[in-house]
Each structure stands twice: as C-alpha cells, then as structure tokens.
C-alpha cells in the first residue's frame, strides 16, 4: 500500500504512486479517495501565506514529502481525468495520465 498510519509512529512505509486504473482496488473495506474539497481542507493557509512549503500541517503530517507530491482525489476534472492536490504548491489541477500518490480516508459511522 505504501505508507500507512500507525498510532504513536505516524506514517510508516515508503510512499508509492498509483495509476488511475489502480485506484478502485485501493478504495475498499471502508476506505475511499477524498473529494477535492476534502483534500483542500488539509492545506495550511498560514504556511501558504508565508511561502513555507509544504503547505500542509507538518506537525500532523510530519512525513509528507517536501517536493510537491500530488495526491489523487475522487473529483472528476473532466470526463476522463481526476483532480489532484499538490501540497507543495497548495493548489489542485488535472492529474493527467501520470501515477500520483494516494491519501485515503475512512468515514466514521
């Protein structure tokens, strides 16, 4: 799977990128891709205003790559593409045909 969160340790493992065709296999057992708006809530606007990248809370996400890693969302960009969020720039864009990282979430019921 790549990195996974472990209580007390944070994210462990090696970051992995996935092609769009692989995404349905990842979203299972209650896990899903976040929407564009959900992933954008992770942007730390104070860091962004000061130009301190990555634009995500590094206390909460200490192992996030600082080189502008993009993450898939479930939100369609157009008929054939999905949105990605780049925490290095703090913006979203079309993922295109390239493998990107995944930050899955689980709804609590």
Secondary structure as UniProt FT lines:
FT   STRAND          4..6
FT   TURN            7..9
FT   STRAND          10..12
FT   HELIX           20..22
FT   HELIX           23..26
FT   TURN            29..30
FT   STRAND          31..33
FT   HELIX           36..40
FT   TURN            41..42
FT   HELIX           45..49
FT   TURN            50..51
FT   TURN            58..60
FT   TURN            62..63
FT   STRAND          70..76
FT   STRAND          82..86
FT   TURN            87..90
FT   STRAND          91..94
FT   TURN            96..97
FT   STRAND          100..101
FT   STRAND          104..106
//
